[in-house]
Amino acid sequence: MLKSLRLENTQSQGVFIGSSTYVTIRQCALKDVAQDGIQINGSSGVLIEKCSITAPGGDGIHVHLSDGCVAVKNKIKNAGVEGIEADGDMHTFEANTIDGTGGAGILLGDGAAGCSNVLVLENKVTATFSYAIWCRPDSRDCTILGNDLIEPGSDGIYVTGGSDGHLIAKNALRDGHDLGITLESDWCSLLQNTITEPAADGIFIGTTCSGALVSKNKVTKSGGNGVGVQGTGNAFVQNKASKSAAYDLDDDTLPGDNVYINNTFPTIAP
């Protein structure tokens, strides 16, 4: 166990764990480290709990080529790049607070190593430079549940094409500077999310998105459309959008390309 470590102004990572199993990093305080605050590489079962990471030059927490790691109740502020970045499988990121980043708040996948079956639960992510949560093309079958996402610099949740099979549910997105939630991938479930005052569309279904179930989401006061649709083969069930600057629903596909059941869209694009 590594506990109650205090580090400031280091020339590399604050903490580096390599080729290890079942290490615990608890209640450490890391400030102004030159690279990642905590980097886990080639390890499994690492627990990072109740650490404070302030102004790292790289990521707050970076989990690479590792499996089954847990980061819970950490506070990450003003990360130079991502708040949390991860590849590998079966991680859990829960109840962390991320405030201010030079990149995304939470990034799943690095574009090469693969990332799957990650749980992203009840984190608070505020004032990111780009996406609050970003699923890159090599991420699969992750659960993004109950997160509070406030003032992201770009989309609240961005799911890139090829990043398939995610469950995205019960998240609250407020005051985003671009789209609320963007899906460009296949076979995702988008359920019971609340999106308030995004600068652009509340929910955007891209041309490469198919097989999505979009159900019981609520979009209010979007700066564009409440729901914008370009992909086909998706189902929209009991969603609500209101007070959108453009239309509550703008579907650019042909009639019958998508399924709509019991939605509430007061204004619909012709």
Protein Blocks (a to p, Z undefined) as FASTA:
>chain_A
ZZhiacehiabdfbdcehiahiacehiacehiabdfbdcehiahiacehiacehiabdfb
dcehiehiacehiacehifbbfbdcedehiacehiacehifbdfbdghjhlnopahiace
hiacehifblfbdcdfkbghiacehiacehiabdfbdcdehiahiacehiacehiabdfb
dcfbehiacehiacehiabdfbdcdfkbghiacehiacehiabdfbdcfbghiacehiac
ehifkbmbdcfbdehkaccehiacfbacZZ
